[in-house]
Amino acid sequence: MPFYHSLGKIPHKRHTQFRKPDGTLYAEQLFGTIGFDGMSSNLYHEHRPTQVKSIDNQYSVAPKVARENNMQSLRLHGFKVPPTADYLESRKIILTNSDCNIILAAPTESQKDYFYKNTDADELIFIHRGSGKLRTHMGNLDFKYGDYLLVPRGIIYKIEFDTDDNRLFIVESYRPIYTPKRYRNWFGQLLEHSPFCERDLRRPQELETHDQKGDFLIKIKKQNDIFDMVYATHPFDVVGYDGYNYPYAFSIHDFEPITGRIHQPPPVHQTFETDAFVVCSFVPRLYDYHPQSIPAPYNHSNIDSDEVLYYVDGDFMSRNDIDAGHISLHPAGIPHGPHPGATERSFGQVKTDELAVMVDTFKPLKVTEEAMKIADNDYFKSWLELDINTYCLRIVGRCGKDRFFLSSLYLFTSPLKLKTMITDNTSQALEKIVPQADDFLPLLGTDFVELYVGNAKQAAFYYEHAWGFTPIAYSGLETGNKDTVSYVLQQDKIRLVLTSPLKPGGPINQHINDHGDGVKVVALWVDDAKKSFEETVKRGAEPYMEPTAREDANGKVVLSGIHTYGETVHVFVERSAYDGPFLPGYKAWDKPVTAKNVGLKYIDHMVGNVGWNEMNKWCEFYAKVMGFAQLVSFDDNDISTEYTALMSKVMSNGNGRIKFPINEPAEGRKKSQIEEYIDFYNGAGVQHIAVATDNIIETVGQLRDNGVEFLYVPETYYDTVLDRVGEIDEDLEPLKELGVLIDRDDEGYLLQIFTKPVLDRPTMFFEIIQRKGAQSFGKGNFKALFEAIEREQEARGTL
C-alpha cells in the first residue's frame, strides 16, 4: 500500500543494532516485493524467521480445468458451493488464468491447527457473509460483511470467524494489487476525486507478539502446491515494523460512487488494480440525472477482457433472474449488456441499491471443474428476445424486490393503450398450468401476508433475526396512524406485515383475544382490484373491503377484499402505479440491516384448517368464487396414523402461483392436529405457510442456528427412504442430520421440513420446501410427519 505505516517497537535507523532487554539482538527482516524495487516493510522478530524444523507433506491444489478455451457466458450459483469446515479445503477455484485465480469459499470453522502463507499471490478476500478477525504476523484486522481484506503475498495469517455461516469471494493475484494509480498524485496520496481516501483504509492496529519455541505448522502455497512446514518458533513474534507493505481492510460500504448526468462507464467503479486485471465495486447510488438518460448500462464489447460479476446484495436492475451469491462470466470477444426488458424498466428510476464486485481480467479465464458443478449452461440464451407476453410481464413487474414499475412504458405509448396492453397480456404471460381452472381472476402472486400480533415490534425482531427478513416499511404514530402499528419485512418475494393495536377494544384486539397471534390477511397481487372485487362478490363472496384507492407522493394503490374461512380475508392489491416502499401510509423503515438472509424465495402454498365437514364447502368456495380448481385430494387413508387422521384437498388458480390446501379433521382414536388447532385458534384459520428455498440444507442449517425449532424425525426414516424415492442430488447425511423429509412424484422430487409452532398457542407453523421438479405435497411423508406432530401433541397433553 503506497503510504507509510508503523506499528510496535522499531529502532531509530534501519539496519542498525536493535537489542532486547536482555542484550541480545532482535532479528531484522526486509519484507518486500518486486525484488528491492517494490513496496517493502522492515520487521523486527524475537527470533530468526528462518528456522524450519521439517517439511512433512506436499500436495497439489492446482485447479482442474474443464474448459481451456471458453466462449460462453455462464451464470454460477455461488451459494451452491457446499460449506466446509477447514478454511483451505473450502477454497474452490472456479476461474483461472496465468495471472489470477478466482475462488469461492464457505468455511464453517476458524483456522485452528495451522498458519497459512501464500508465497505466490496477493490475496483479495471479499467478505460476503460472516465476521471475525484476520490475525497476521504484522497485526490484526477485524472484518465484517462487505469488507475487502488485502493480504500481500508472504503474509502469515490465521482467520478467526465469529460465525459458521461464512461466504468469501477471493481473488488470488500473481501480480501485486494496488489502489488505482489515477486516484493518486505523484507522492502516492489519494486525490480529492478518488472514491475513497486514506481514512477509509483500515491498517493493523493490534500487534500480537509471541515469544515461543516449539512446533508451529505453517501451510505454505508455492506454485499450486501446499507445503506443510514446521517452524521452530511462533510465526507471530514481530515486535514492530514500518514501511509500505502490510495487510489492510477496506469496506465496500465506504466506496463513494461517481455518478453523472448520463451513464458512467465501469472504470468509475474501480477499486483495485494490477497490470493484469482490475477490481470494481458497484454500490448503492443515484442514477443519471439527464431527463432522457438510460440508467441501465449500454451494450458493450469485451474485446480484450473477460468480465466476472459477483452479485452481493440488492436489486440487480440490468439482469433478470440474478440473486445474491450468483456470478456471471462474460468472456472476451463477444458483446454483452442488459437483459431483455431491463433497459425499459430502468427509465425514470432514480437510484439503485445493488451491491456487486467485478473483476475484469486482461487474459481469458479458464473454467474449472468446480465451476461446472454450479454452472447454468443455458445462461447465454438469456439475452434472446422475449415474446410480447413475457416482455409485458417483465415490464409490469413481479412482487417483492424484483418489482418493476409501470412508469417507464408511458414513454412509448398512451396510458389507455398501455392499460389495454397490460390487461390483455399480463394474464396471458402467466401460463395456465391447471387447465381445469376457470381462471377468470388473474392472480399474479402473493403480495403480502398480514398477521395480527400482540407486540408487532417484538414479532418483527423475531422474524428479522430468526428468519432473516429485512425491514422495509413502517406505519404507526410517526406516520399519523393513531390506532395501529405495522412493521413490514421482506425476504426475496415474501412480504410479512405484522400489525398490533395501539388502543384497547376494536376488531384487532378481539382477533388477538380470540385467536392469539395469527394470519388475518392473505393479500393477492392483481392487475385490477376493482374488477377482482366485483367478479368475486358477483359469484357469492362476502365483501370485506370495497375498492379503495390510496395515494401519496409515490403513486396510487387500489385495494379491495373479501371474507374467506374463519376470520381470514383475501385483499386484492393493484400496485402497478405505485413506487413506494410498501403502501401509502407507510414510510421506509430506515433501520440498519443486521440479519442474514437465509435463502427463502417465495410462498409455495398456504394451508387452511377448517372445522368438521367444512372442507368441501370451502373448496367449492374457491372453485366458484375465485375460479380455482382442485389439484389433488387426500383422505383419511392417505393421512392417518394409529391415533389421528385428517382429510385435505389442494385448490390452485390457473397459473399455479396460488395454492391453498384445505384441511378438515377425520375420525381417529385421539385428537388430531386439526382439532387441536381449531380448539386453540378458536375457529378456522391459516395453519401453516410453506416457503420455498433453492438450498434447503443451507437454509434450515441457518434457521436452526438462529434458534428456529423443527419437528424431530426418527433416524430410522432414512434407512429406507432412498429405496422409496430413488436417487437424489443431495448427500443423505446432512438431510438426515437436519431432519429433512424426501418424497418423489412423476415430475421429480422434493425436500421438506416443518417447524414446531412459532407461537405460544400450538397453531401456526412454517414448512420449508425445495422442489426439484416435483409438484406434489409430500404424500409419502405424511405418516412420518403426523407421527412427529403427535409426539409434540403428547408433550403438550393435547393428543
N, C-alpha and C positions, 0 to 999 in steps of 0.2 A: 504494500500500500504506500503510495507516494507522499506520506507525511510522517514526521518523526514521532516516536513513542518510546517512553522509558518506564520501566517497572522494576521495583525491587532495588537491591544494592548494586552499584557499579563503581569502578574506580574513576578517578578524575581524568585519566588518559587511557586510550586504548593500548593494548599490548604492553602494559606495564605490570609490575608485581602487584597482585591483589590478594592479600592474605586473610586467612580465617583468624578468629580469636586465638586459636592455639598456635598460630605462626605458620602453618602450612598454607600452600597456595590453593586458591580456587582454580579450577580448570577452565580456561577461556576457550570459546568455540565461535568461529565465524560461521554464521548460518545464512547462506546466500544462494542466489540463483544466477544463471547465465554466467557461469564462471565467477570472476570477480567484478563483473561489469553491472550485474543486475542489483535488485534490491537486496539488502542484507541487514542482519542484526548481529550484535555481539552478545553472546550468552556466557554466564559465569556459573559453573557447576560445582557442587560439593565434591564430586568425583569425576574422574576422566570419563567422558561419554563414549568410550571406545571399548569397554570391557565386555566382550561376548564370551560366555561360558560354553555354549553349544548351539548347533543348528540341528534341530531334531526332526524336521519334516519339511518337505517341499511339495507343493501341489498346484495344479493349474486352475486358474479362474478365468481363462480366456473365453470370450463369447463364442457361442456356436452359431455360425451364420446360416440362416435359412435362405435368404435372398441376397446374393452377392451384388447383383445389379438390379435395383428396384426402380420401376417407373410407375408405380401405382399409389394413389392416395389411400391412406389407411386411417381407420379410427381404432384406437386401442383402449380397452376398458381397464384403466389403471387399477381400480379398486378390486379387480378380479385377481390381482397378484395375491396369493394367499399369505396371511400373516405367518411369520416365522420367528422363533424365539431369538436366535442368535443374530446379531447385527450384521456380520459379514455374510452369513448364509442367506440373509433376507435380501441382499442386494442382487437384483436381476437386471443384467444388461439387456436392454431392448433394442437399442440402435447404436451403431458403432462405425467409426472410420479411423484413419490413422492419426487423427488429431484429438479425438474425444470419444468417450463412452457416455451414453445417456441411460440412466439407471432408475429403476423404481425399487423402493424398499418398504417393507411393512414389518419392522422389528417389534416384537412384543416385550422384550426384556432389555435391560441395560447391559453394556459390556461389563463383565464381572472378573473373568479369569485372565484377561489379556489386555494389552495395549495394542494400538494399531498405528502403522505408519505407511503412507503411500509415497514411495520414492519416485514414482513415475509422473505423477499428475497432481496439479492443484485440484481441490475438490470444492465445488459449489453445491451446498446442501440446502435445498428449499424445504421448509417445514410446512407441510400441508395440514397434518394433524399431529397433535402431541405437544409436549413441552418438556423442559428439563434443563440439563447443564452439559455444555461441552467442556470437558476437562482436558487441558493440554499442558505440555511442559513449559509453555510460555504464558500461562494464565488461563483463567476460566471465563466462560461466557454463558449466561443464562439465555435460553431461547424459548420461543413460543410460536403459535400459529402465525404464519406469514413471514417468518424470518428467513433471510439468506444467511448461511454460515459459510464464509470463505476461509478454507483451510489450505494454506500453501503447502506444496509438496515438502515432505521431510518432517512435518509437524507430527509429533507423537501425541495421540489423543485417545480418550475414552468418552463415550456418550452415555450419560445417565438420563433415563426417561422417568418422568413423573407418572406416566400412564402406560397402558399396554396397547392402546389404540393409536399407533403412530404410522403416518404415511409420509414418505420422503421422496422428493424428486431430486436426483443428484446428477450433476454433470462433472465427469472426470475429464480434465483438460491436460493434454501433454504440452500445452503452451501456457505460460504464465497468464493469469487472469488479472486485469486491471480495471479501474474505472475509465470510461471513455476519455481519450486524450482531448477531444474537442470541448470537454467540460472544464478543462484545467488550463491555467496560464503557464508560462514557461518556468515558474517557480514550483509548479505542482499544485497550487491552490485551486480549489474548485471555484469556478466563476459564478457570477451573480445569476446568469441564466441557466445554470445547472439545475436539474430537477431534484437535487438533494445537495446537502452540504456536509462539512466535516462533523457537525454536531449530530448528524443522523447516523454516523458510523460508530458503532459501539466497539471500543477496544477492550482488551482484557484488563480488568481492574483487580482481580484476585489472583495472586500468585501463590500456589501451594508448593512448599518446598519440603521434600522428604529426604532425610539423611539416613538411608537404609541400605544394607547389603543383604544379598540373598539370591533367590532365583526369580527373575521377573520376565515373564513371557511377553515378547513383542512380536506380533504378526506383521511382517513387512512385505509390501507388494512391490515386485520388481518384474517388469516385462511380462505381465499377466501371470506370474507365479506368486504364490504366498509362501514365505519362508517363516518357519517357527524358530525364532532366535531367542535364546535365554540370556539375559543380561545379568551381570553380577551386582549391579546397583539399581536402585529405583530410578526410572527414567525422568520422574518429576523431581529433580534435585537442583533445579536452577534457582539461584538466589537473586538474580537480577539480570536485566538485559536492556539494550537500547538499540534503536535502528528503525528500519522501514519494513522489515519482513516479519509478519506476525499474523495470527488469525484475527478476524473481526466479524461482526454481525451487522446486518442492515435489514430493517423491516420493509417489506413491500408496501406497508401502510404509510411509510414515510416518504414514498416516492411522490413528488408533486407533478401532476400531469401537465404537459404542454399542449394547450388547445389553441384553436384558431377559428377564423371566420369560415373557412372551408376545411374539408377533411385533411388531416395531417398524416404524413407518411409514417410507416413503422419506426424509422430511426429516432423519432422524438420520444419513443418509449425506451430507448436503450439505457441499460443499467450497468452492464459489464461488457468488456470486450477482450478478445485475444486477436492475434493476427490470423486465426483460423475460423473463428465464429464470434457471434455477438449474442448477448442475452438481453431481452427486453421485458419490461413489466407493464402489463395493461391493468390499470387501476380504475376505480370509480371516478368519473369525471363528467363535466358538462360537454355536450355535443357542440358542433359547429353552430355559429350564430348568423351566417348568411341566410336571408329569408328563403332562398331556394336551395339551401345546402342539402346534401345527401349524407346523413350521418353514417350510413353503412359504408364499409370500405369498398373502394373500386376494385374491379378485377385487375390483377397484376400478374406478371410473368416471373416465375422463379427460374431465370435463365442460368444463374451461376450460384445458386444456393438452395439447399434443402431447408424447408421451414418446418419446425416442430412447435406445436402449441400445446401447452399443458394447462387444462382448464381447472381453475381452483374453486371459484365460487361465483355467484351472481347469475345474471341473465345474459347469455352469450348471444347477443342480438343478431349477429351476422350468420349464425349457424342454426340449423334445425337439428333437433334430437341430440343435443350435446349436454352432458351433465358433468358435475364436479368429478374430477379424477379421470376424465377422458383425455386422450391425447390424439391429436390429428397430425399426420405426416403428409406434407405436400412436397413431392420430390422436384428437384431442379429440372427445367426443360419444358414444363407444362404450366399454363396459367391456372390460377385459382382465385376465388373471390366469394362473395356472399352466396348463400344458398337461395334457391327459388323462393320468392316471397319476402326475403329479408330486406332487400332494398326498399320496397314499397312500404313495409311496415315500420321502417325507420323514419319515414317522413313525419315531421312535426314533433318527434321526441326530443327532449331537452337534455337528457342525461343517461348514463349507463352505470350499473352497479357491478359490472363484470370485474373479475379478478383472474388474471392468467399470466403465465410465464411463457415466453417464446425464445427458442434457440434457433438461430439461423447459421447453418454450417456452410463453409465455402467449398467443401468437398462432399460428394454424395455419401449418404448414410446407408449402411448395410442393415438389413432387418434380421434380427436373431430369432432363434427357435423360441426363446422366451416370449418375444413379441407376438409370434404367430399363435401362441396359446390364448392370447387375449384380443386378437385382431378381428375386426369386422371386414371381411374380404370384399363385400359389396359396397363399401363406403364410396368408392369412386363414382358409383352410379347416382349418388345423391344429388348431383348437380343437373340431372336431366330435367327437362321442362315438365312442369306439373300440368295435369288436365285442369280445366276450369273449376271443377268441383273441389278438388284438393287445394287448388290455388286460393279459392274463396275461403275455405276453412282456415288456411294458414293466415290469411289476412284478418278475417273476422276474429280469430283468436282461439285460444284454449284457456281453460280455467287455470288458476294458480299462477305460479311465477312465469309461465310461458304465455300468459295472456297478451295478445297483441291488440292494437287499438284501431278503431274504425276510421279515425280522422284522416289517415294517410290516403284512403281511397277517394275522399272528397276532391282531391286534386285532379282526378281523372274523369269523374262522372257526376251527374246531378244527384242530389240526395234522394229524389224519388226513384230514379233508375237504380241507384245503389241499394236502396231498401228492397226493391224488387229482386235484384240480383242476389242479395244475401238471403232473402226469404226463400227464393227458388232453389238456391244452390247449396246452402249450408246443410239442410237436411238431406239433400242428395249425396253430399260428400260424406255424410255419416252412413257408411254402408250398412244395409239391412242384413243382419246375420241371423235373425229369428223370423223366418218367413211367415209364421202363423200370427205374428203380432199385427194388430190393426195399424198401430204407429201413426195415428192422426196427430199425436202430440210429440213433435220432435224434441227430444231431450239431449242436450249436448254434453252433460256430465253432472257430477255432484258439485254444486257451487260451494256450500259450506254445511257444517253440522253444528247446530247450536245446542249447548247443554245449559239447563238451569242448575245452578250450583249454590251452595250456601256461602262460599267465600271465593269469589272469582279470582282475586289476586293470588291466593294460595294455590288454587287449582291451576292457574297459569304457570306458576313456578314449577309445579309438578310436571306438567306437560312439556315445559321448556327443558328442564334439567333431566327428567327421567326418560322422556320420549324424543328429545332432540328437535322440538319445534322452535321456530323463530318468531319472536313477537313482531307483528306488523302494524296493528292498529288498535285504537283505544277509544272508548266513549264513556263519559262519566261527568262528574261535576265540572271538570275543567273544560269540557266541550259544551256545557249548557244543559246536560242531561241530569235533571234533578231527581229522577225516580230510579234509575238503574245504572249499573256499571257493567261494561263489557270489555273483555280482552280478546283480541283476535290473534291466533297463532297459525303458522303455516309451515308445512314441510312438503316440498315439491308441489303436487297438485292437491294436497289435503289441507283444508282450512277448518279449524275449530274456533267456535265462538263460545266464550264462557261468560255467562250473564248471571248477576246477582241483584236482588232488590236493595235499594237504599233506604226504604221506609217500611214500616210494618204494614201488614194487610196486603190486599191485592192478589192478582192471579199468580204471580211468580212465587210469592211466599206460600200460597196454597199448594202450588205444584210441588214445591220442595217439601212441605209438610206431608203431603200425601205419598210422594214417590221417593223422597231423597234426591240426591243429585241424579240427573238423567237427561236423556236426549229429548228435547222439545221439538226442534225444527230440523227436518231434513230438507235443505234448500237445493233446488234443481235449476240448473242453468238452461235458459231457453232463449230463443230469438224474440218471442213476443209474449210478455207476461199477461197482457190483457186477453189475447186470444186463448192462451193456455187456461186462464181462469174461466172464460166463457165456455170453452169446449168441455171442461171437466164438470162445471156446475150444471150445464145442459144435460149431461149424462148421469146426474144424480149426486154429485159431490156436495157436501155441506160447506158453504163459504166460511173461510177463516179471516181472510183479508181481501177487501175489494181492491182492484188495481189502483195502485198509489204511486205517483211519481215523486221522487226525492231528488233535489238538486243542490249543488254547491258549485264552487268555482271550478271543480274538476269535471263537471258534466252532470248527466242525469242517469238515474237508475229507476226502473219501474219494477215494483214488487206486487205480487198477489199471492193468495194462499187458500188451501182447502184443508179440512179435517180428514184424518185417517183413523187407524185403530187407536183405542185408548185416548190419550190427550196429545198424541203425536200429530204434527201437522207437516204438510209439504208447502213450502214457499217457492214460488216461481220467480226467478231473478233474471231480468233483462238488463244487461250491463254493457252492451256494445258501444254506448255513447258516454262511457264513464272512464276516467283515467286517474282516479284517486286511490288511496291505499286500501280501501275496502268498500264502504258505502258512505253516502252523505250523512253527516252527523258524527263521523269518526275522524280522528286525526292520526297521522303516522305516529306509531309508538316508538319514540326516539329513546331506545334503551340499548346499551352495549350488548352485543350478542355473545353470550358466554357458553351456550350449549353447543353440542356437536351433533350435526345431522346424522341420524342412524340409518339412513338409506330407505326410508319409507317413500313410496312413489304416488300412490293414488288409492282411493277406496274401491276395493274389488266388489264387495257386496255388503249389505246391512240386513241383519236378521231381526224380524219382529216376533215376539211371543204374544199369542192371543189366548183367550180362555177356551174352556171345553166346547168342542163342536163349533168353533168360530173360524177355523182355518179356511173352509170353503167359502164362507161369506166374504172374507177379506180378499181371497184370491179372485173371486168374482168381481169385487170392487175394482181391483187393479185391471182386470180384463175389460170391464165395461166402461169405467170412468176414465182410465188412462191408456187404454189400448194395449196393455201388456199381454203377454202370452206365457203359458206355463212351460218352463224348460224341462222340469223333472219333478217327480214326487217320490217321497219315501214314506212307507207305512210302518206300523209297529213291528213288522217282521224285519225291516231294514235297520231300525233304530231302537234296539231294545237290549237289555241285559237281564240278568237273573232277577233284578229288582224293579227296574223302571223302564218306561217306554215313552216315545213321542212320535208324532207324525209331522211331516213337513212337505211343503210344496214351494218350488222356486219360481218366482214370477220375474219376467225380464221385459224391458222395452225392446223395440225393434233392432237398434244398433248394438244392444248388449252392454251399453255403458252403465245402465242402472239395473241392478239385480237385487230383488227383495225376497229372500226365503221367508216363509211364514210358518211358524211352529205352533202346534197345539199339543196339550198333554194327551197321553193314551193310558189305558188301564194297565196298572202294574202292581206288584206286591207292595211297593213302597212309593213315597212321594218323589215324583220326577223333578228334574231341574226346572222344567217349565212351571210346574206348580209352585216350587219354591220361589221362582222369580215373581210370579203373579202375587203370591202371598206378601212378599216383602216390597214389591213395587206398587202393590195395591191396584193392580189392573194391568192391561196390556201395555206394551212399550217396546222400545228397541233393546234387544238382548245383547247383541254384540256387533261390533264394527270390524270387518275384515279389511286389513290394509296390506297392499302388495309391496314387495321388495324384489330387487334383482339379485340379492345375495342374502339368503335367509341366515346363513351361518354367521356372517359378519353382523347383520342387523340384530339378531337375537343375542349374540355374544355381547354387543354393546348395551342392549337393553338390560340384560342380566347384570352387567357391571354397574349400570345406573340404578339398580335396585328393583327393577320390574320383576314380579314373580310369575312363574309359569306353572302349569299343571305338570305333575310328575307322571311319566310313563315308565312302566317296569322295563328293565333291560331285556327281558325275555321277548318283548315285542320285536326286537331287532334280530333275533335268532333266525326267523323265517321270513322277514319282510321282503328280502330280495328275491326269494323264491316266488313270492306273490306278485311283486311289481316289476321284476326283471332288472336289467342293467340300468344304472343311473350315472350321471356325470360326476356326482359328488362322492367323496370318500364317506363311507358309512360311519366311521368312528366319530368325527365331530358332530354329525347329526345325532348319533346315539348319546354323546356327551351332553348335548343341549336338550334332548327330548323331542326332536323334530319328527313329525309323522310323515309317511310317504304313501302316495296312492297313485294309481295309473288308470287312464281311460283310453279310448281308441285313438285319441289325438296326442297323447304324451303322458307326462306325469306331473305331479305337484308335490310341493313340500309345505307343511302347515304346522302351526303350533298355537296353543291357546293360553292366554294369561289367566291367572286367577282373577276374581272380581277386583276391579280397580277402585271400588267404592266401599264404604263401610257396610252397606247392605249387600247381600250376595245377589246383585242384579247385573249391571253392565260389565262386560269384559271385552277384550280385543282378540282377534285372530291375526296372526302374521302369516301371509301366504306368498309363495313363489311358484308361479306357473311355468312349467317347462313344456308348453304345448297343451296340457290338459285343460279342459273347460268345465270339468265336473267339480264336485264339492267334497271329495274325500270319503265316499261311501265306505270304502274298505277300512277306514279308520274309526268308524262310528263306535264300534264296541269298545276299543281301547280308550277313546275319548270319553265316552259316557261312564265307563268304569272309573276313570280318573276324576271326573266330576263327582261321582258318587262318594269317592273317598273324601273329597272336600266336604260334601254334604254331611257325611257321617261325623267328621270332625266338628262341624257346626251344630250337630244334633238336629238336623232338619231332614234327614233321609226318611 
